Amino acid sequence: PASPALEQIYQNAPDGEKAQGGDVVFDKAKPTVLSLAGLKPGAYRLNLRSADPWGGEARQSVVVIAVDPAGAKVPLKIPSLSIPEHSQYLVGETAVFLIGSSELDALTHVEIWGGASLLERRPIEGGGIRIFRLPLTEKHKGGVTVRWFGVKDFKPRSGALTVAVPWKEKELAVRLRHDKVLKPGQKATWSITAKDQAGRPVRGEAVARM
């Protein structure tokens, strides 16, 4: 099963001691980068407040997890967690996941699936929630699913997640030229160009519907 959102997991957890604070300036023309360096490993709730245009106050919060890249386990008490660092990776990169259960203290079994094909199995000693790394190769193109499971005191714990690994060399750049407005009886002209990642034209078909 997919892991619930962190906000759902911690929805009833009260705020703890303040770790950091400050002002954030947003630019509507581009995303704003927020630095959270220096946090100890664990779960944090990022609370944001801003004045809205009508004189009120807008509030939003998001739960983030800080981990030690050099560490193995993460000090979290969560029965089941399965989250990726990113939702999409490219071949040659290393996918990073947080998987496992704080209720497991022995062996966790991990399976790597590509569609309906089992690509790999890995046993992980020690249990707990930990960082799991997967170097991505050609066999992972099309996306991979990571499944894990373990048992303690006859109670199973499991989780799964999927990340995209696109076929970048098969992506096309398509451009459509056409009249945005047509008058009754006017002849419509459509022009479509398609090129591959190297900028070379490719053959294809298109259908236009009114």
N, C-alpha and C positions, 0 to 999 in steps of 0.2 A: 504493500500500500504506500501511497505517496505521503510524505511527511506534511503535517499541517503547518500553516504559516507560523513564524516565530511570534507574531503578534497574538495569534490565537493561543499558543502554548503559554505565553506569559501574561495573558489578559487579566488574570486575577492576582498577579504578583505586584505588590506595592513598590514604589520607587525606593531605591536604596540610597546610600550616601552619594552626594554629587561628586562625579569624577572630573568633569571638565565643564567649561562654560564660555560664552562669548557671543559676539554679534556676527551675523552672516549677512553679506550684501549680495542680493540676487540680481542677475542681469538677464532681462527677458530675451536677449539676443543669443545667449549661449548658456550651457549648463554651468552651475556653480560647484566648484570643488571644495569639499569640506574635509579638512585634515583631522584625523582622530588618532594621531600618533601618540605613543606612550601609554596606551591602555594596557592593563594587565589582562591576561587571558580570562575570558568569562563572557557573560551576557550583559548587555547594556541597553537601556532605553533612551533613545535620542528624542528629546522633546523640543519642538519648535513652536514659537509664538510669533505672530505678525499682525499688525493692524490692517484691517481690510478697508476698502474704499468707502464704506458706509459708516465708519466710526466705531465699528466693533473690533473684535479680536478673533483671529483664526488660529486654531491649534491643530497640531498634527504630531504624531509620534510614530517611531519605527524602532524595532528591536534589531540590534546588530550584535554580532559575535566577534570578539577579538581572540585570535589564536597566535600561538608561538610557532612560526614556520619550522623551527628546528625541533619542536616537540612532537610527540606522538599523540598522547591523549589530551583531551580538552576537559577542564573541570566543570562540567555541566551535569545537572541532574534532570535528564529528560529520558522518558521510557523508550522513545524511538525518534531518531533524527536522520534526515537524508536531504542535504542541501548542497548544491554545487557552488563553487566560487563564481562561475560564469555560466550562462545558459547556452553559449556557443563557443566552440573551439575550432582551431584549424589543425590539420595534420602537421606534426612536428612539434606541437605544443604539448604541455603536460596538464591534463585536467586535474583539478583539485576538488575534493569533496570532503564534507563532514558527514560521517556515517556512524551508526552504532547505537547502543543503548547503555545508559548508566547502570542498568540492572543486570548487565552481563559482566562477568569477571573472568570468563574462561575463553573458549574458542568462538570466533565469529567467522562464518563462511561467507565469502564474497564471490558473486558470479558477474561476469561481463558478457552482455548480450548485444549482438548486432542484428536488430530485427528479431526473427525467429531462430537465429543461430547462436548457440552458446560458443563464445570465443575463448573464454578463459575462466578458471576457478582459482581462487586464492584463499587459503586459511590464514586468519589473523589471530595470533595469540594475545591474550590479555584482556579482551573485552573492552567495555567502556566506549565512550564517544571519541573518535580519533580522526586524524587527517588521513585520507586515502588518496594516493596519487596514481594517475594512469597516463603514461606516455602514449600519445596517439600516433598511429601509423596508418598506412593505406587501408588496412582491414577494418578500421573504425569509421571509414567514410559512410555517410548516410545517417550517422547518429549512433550513440551507444546508450544502453541502459545498464545501470549498476544496481544489482540486487544483493541484499545481505540478510542473514538470519542467524539466530543463535537461540539457545535454550538454557534456562536456569530454573531449577525447582519445578520442572515439568511445564514451565510457562514459556512459550515461544515469543521471541521478539524479532521483528523483521522490518524491512523498508526497501524502497526502490526510488530511483530517479533517472531521468533521461536528459541528455544534452545533445545538441545538434552538432554534427561535424559535416558541414556542407561540402559538396563537390564544387569547389571554387572555380576549377578549370572549365566547368560546364555552365557557369553562369554567363548569361548574355546581357549585353547592353542594347536595349530596344528603344527606338525613338519613333514616335508617331507624329506626323504632321497632317493637320486637317483644318478645315474652316470651323471655327467655333460656333458661328451662326450661319444658317442657310435660309434664303428666301424661298418661297414656293416656286417650284419650277427650276431652281438653280441647280446646276450640275455640281455634284460633290466630288471632290478630289482627295484621295487618301494616299499618303506616302509613308511607308514603313521601312526603317533600316534596322538591321540586327548585326551586331558584331560580337566576336568572342573576347576573351580576356586579353588577347594580344592585339586587339583592334582589327582583326581580319573579318571580312564579311562572311556570313553564314547563310545557308539556304533554310527556308522555312515557309510556313503557310500561315495565313491570317484570315479571320472571318470578321466582317463588319455587319452589324445589325442595327437597324433603325428602330 
